[in-house]
Amino acid sequence: MCALNRIIVPLLFGVIGTAILLSLGTWQMQRLEWKRGILNEIETRIDGAPEPLPTMIDPTEQKYQPVSLFGVYGDGEVHVLVSVKRRGAGYRVIAPFITDTGRTVLVDRGFVDLEDKDAIRRLGDTEILGNLHWPDDRNSSTPENDTAKNIWFARDVGALAEKLGTEPLLVIARQETPADQGIMPLPVSTEGIPNDHLQYAITWFSLAAVWTLMTAVYIARTMRAQKGPEL
């Protein structure tokens, strides 16, 4: 009875702790499935049939809306400093686009290397397939834009529209016809949306296993100590 009294508290502590850790792991698995569903919805939205440009702007409802535009690029462009895997640092080229219906919107044409910042771009009649987007590039550590050198650090749709004289609508180009061979399109995708719930679940389940093992080791040592040294 004395031995049982000595292990009852650590046993309960171990069982409760393991149950909590397992429940946290299970919750993360549920979050994983929820996040996968959200990402699937976004991917379906991105790859959907093109729609006309909206007349009333609603960033929440229209984010990732696929669109098709025909028109010409206007004068001027803005360069947003970015880094692309396997390419390194460069710039996103944001330019005004005048549609055949008379509207002027922003188009993110894609990526150019640092040395091509001020290269001459292809203009003229252009068809664009892309997606509406309101990027959330800026955070507390983002530098202020260097407008004197035309080097921006975030795609602030309102500021870009004011700078280039367009509506506050940004289209991220997926395909440009005819293509400008000097620009690599960077279409919107779910690649940059984190989904770390599986790693979190593995962490919680691993902690549950460690917690259980430590509890078992402690109880075993306690039981051996109660028996005393063997003769």
Sequence and secondary structure as in RCSB ss.txt:
>XXXX:A:sequence
MCALNRIIVPLLFGVIGTAILLSLGTWQMQRLEWKRGILNEIETRIDGAPEPLPTMIDPTEQKYQPVSLFGVYGD
GEVHVLVSVKRRGAGYRVIAPFITDTGRTVLVDRGFVDLEDKDAIRRLGDTEILGNLHWPDDRNSSTPENDTAKN
IWFARDVGALAEKLGTEPLLVIARQETPADQGIMPLPVSTEGIPNDHLQYAITWFSLAAVWTLMTAVYIARTMRA
QKGPEL
>XXXX:A:secstr
 HHHHHHHHHHHHHHHHHHHHHHHHHHHHHHHHHHHHHHHHHHHHHTS  B   SS  HHHHTT EEEEEEEE S
  EEEEEEETTTEEEEEEEEEEEETTS EEEEEEEEEEGGGTT     SEEEEEEEE       TT    BTTTT
BBSS  HHHHHHHHT  S EEEEEEEES  TT B     STTS   HHHHHHHHHHHHHHHHHHHHHHHHHHHHH
HH    
